[in-house]
Amino acid sequence: MYHLCKELGIKRGDLISIIGSGGKTSLMFQLARRLCNSGESVVTTITTRMEPLPAYLGAKAVLSEDFAPERPCCDGLPFVVGGFDKADGKFFGPSKEFINSRLLNGGNIVLAEADGSAKKALKLYRIHEPVFTGMETKVIAVVGMSALGKNASNDYIHRLSLLGRGAADRTIDEDFIETLLFMKNGYLDVAGTKAVCLVFNSISADGQLAAAVKLAAAVSLRYPFIKVFFRGSIWGTERDNGYFYNLIKAGGL
């Protein structure tokens, strides 16, 4: 995570939206902890809906009406929400106006999860996603690599039906993931011009890492301004691994 914080040049007043699939939430809170431990004032939030968070993330849900901007990193990482919907058992986000004014006020760094993927490794986007506030300074897109080699199905891909007929007969290989990255309304298209980072996540095997490196090279050719990182248990069990693509390209891993 050190590499990601350093290379993105995260600073006070940044609103960083995290989109994609296959590990957005855990990445958001790891990034928040890293920044908080380095002395930054950090707030996390959502712009859509989210199930209650597991305890290991160390987050503390705070209603937007109770948010105290002078105590952002006290007593757990603040996870600011608009409320809780008992009907579907999910939190919903505060208003865009609240995020843009109250959460960013005072020089906080705000990390916002800006779409959902139903806990699947990959996803297809509907026209209304992601849900941005309009004040983003950076966008991080996450792509889960755990589905590599599996048969394309709803077990691994959120909204697979949007790919049309025949999609369920394919194997999830590098070409399949590359299509999701570059297609209209794909990961990089919806990220927009503020996309500065792509994270290939949940890498637990050499084959997944090799595929991620090839995909990173393809991204680098088309979008040389996007920084690419890799994250996963292949490097250990701390769940805090992030390697900048150019370091790997230069043999620095």
N, C-alpha and C positions, 0 to 999 in steps of 0.2 A: 504493500500500500504506500510505502515511502516514495517509490518511483512515480506512482500516479499523482500523489499530492505535489511532488516537486515539478514534474513535467507539465502539469496543467496550470501551474502558476496561480493556484487558488488564493484569493485574497478577500479581505473583509468587504462586504457589500455584494458579493457574488450570489446569484441565484442559480443553482445548478440543478437542472432537471435530469432525472435518470429514467431512461426508457428501455424497452426491450423485454427480454425473457431469460429465465434460467439463472436467477440469482440477484435481481435488482435490490431486493430488500436487505439481504445480508451485506451486500457491497455498500449500500448507503450507510448502514450503521457502522461498519468497519471504517469507512472513510470519516464518518462523524467522530468516532472515538479517536482516530489518529489526529484529526485537527484539534479536537478538544484537549487531548493530552499535550499538544504543542502550544497550548495557551490561547487558541482561538475561541471565539464565541459562536457556537454552532446550534442551529435549530433544524430539526427534520420535520417533514410534513408530507401530505399527499394531495393530489388534485383530483383523484378519482375515489375508488372505494377499496378497502382492504380489511381482511380478516384480522382478529386480534393477534398481536405479535407474540412469538415464543419468548419465554423468559430469558433465554441465553443471550438475546440481543441487547439486554440491559437498557431498554427504552422505557420511558415513562409517558403514558398518554396524558395529554393536557388539553382540555377544551379551549378553543380559541378565546372564549370569554374570560377564562382564568389565566391566560398567558401573561407572565410577568417578564418583560423584556430585559429587566436588569438582572435576572437570575437564569440565564440560558443553559449553563452547563452544571448547575447545582442539582444534587439529588437525582442523578440519572440523566441520560440523554433525553431532552425534551422531544416528544413526538406530538406535534400540535395538530389536532383534528377539529372538524366542525361539530361532530357529534357521533352518536352510535345508533344505527338503525336496527332495532330489535327484530324486525321482520326477516331480514336476511343475515343478521349476525355480523354486520360489517361496519367499520368506521367509514365516515365520509369526510372529505377534505373541507377545510375552511374556504371561504370565498377567495376568488383571485384578488379582489381588492384588499382583503385582509393580509394575504401573503405579500403582496407588493408594497403595502404600506407598513403594517405593524411588524411583520416578521423581519423585514429588511431594515427596519428602523434601528439605529444605534450601531450600525456596522457589523451586524450579524452575518455569518455565512449560512445561507439557507440551502438545504438539500431536499429536493422534492421528488418523490416517486410519481411519475406522470402518466403511467398507463398500467394495465393489468395483463396477466398472461395465464391466469388460472393455474399457476404453479407448473406450467409446462416449460420445456427447454427452449422451444421455438414458438413463433407466433406469426399470424397474418394480421394486417391492420385494417380496421374499418376506417371510413372516411373522416370520422370525428376524432380519431386518435392521432397522436397523444394529446393530452389536455394540458396545454401550455398556458402560463399566465400572461405572456407577452413581455415579461421583464427578465427573461432568462439571459444570463451572460455566457453560460456554457451548457452543453448537452452531452451526457454520457450515454451511449447505447450499449446494452449488454446482450450477448448472444450465448446461449447455453450450448456447450459441445457434448453434453452427456448423451444426446440422441444419435450421435454419429454411428452409422452402421445399422441402425434400427429400421424396421419397416415404417414408412410414413403412416401415422395414424393419429387419432385424437388423444392417444395416451402421451404423445410427445409434442404435438403441435396444436396450439390454440387456434381455433377457426380454420382448420385444414380445408374445409369445404370451399373457402374463398379461392383456392387454387384451381378449382374446377375438376372435371372428370379426369380420372386416371391418376390423380395425385396420390391416392391411397395405394396404388400398385408400385410405387417407387421406393427405392432405398434412400435413406437420408445419408448422402455422401457429400463430398466437398462441393460438387456442382449444384446440388440441391440447396445447400446453405448459401452458396454464392448467389443463386437466384433470389432467395429471400432478402439478401443484403441489397442487391442492386435494382430489383424490380420497381416499377411505379408503385408507390405506397409501401415500399419495403423499408427496412430498418434505416438506411441512410437517406432515403428520400424524405421520410417523415421527420427525421432529425433536423433537417433544414440547414441553413447556413451557419448556425451556431454550434453545430456538431464539431467537437474538438477531440473526442475520445471514443474509441470502440474497445470494449472489453470482451475477449473470448473467455468465457467463464466455465467453471465446473470441469476443468481439465484434470483427468485422473489417470490417463494412460498415454503411452508414447504415441500411439496412432492418432489420438485426439490432438496432441500437441503438434504433430507433423502436419495435420490437416489445418490447424489454426494458423500455423506459420505460412502455409501456402495461401490461405485466404487473406492473411494480413498483407502479403505481397501484392495480391490483386487489388486490395483496397488502397494500398500505398501508390500504386500506379495511377489510379483514377482520382484519388483524393489525397495528394501528398501532404496536405495540411492537417489531416486527421492522425492523431497519435493512437497507436494500437498497443494494448496490453493483454497479457495472459494471466489467468488466475485459476488456481485449483489445488487439489490435494496432492498432485504429482510431486510438488516441491516440499511436502511435509504436512503436518497436521495442525499447524497454527491457524489455518484459514485466513491468513493475512499475506498472501503472496501476490505480487504484482510486478511484472517485468515489462519494461518498455521495449517495443518491437525493435527499434533501431539498435538496442544493445544486443539483441539476439542476432540481428543481421550482421553486426560487427564482431560476432563471436564472443560477446561479453557475458553470456549467461553462465 
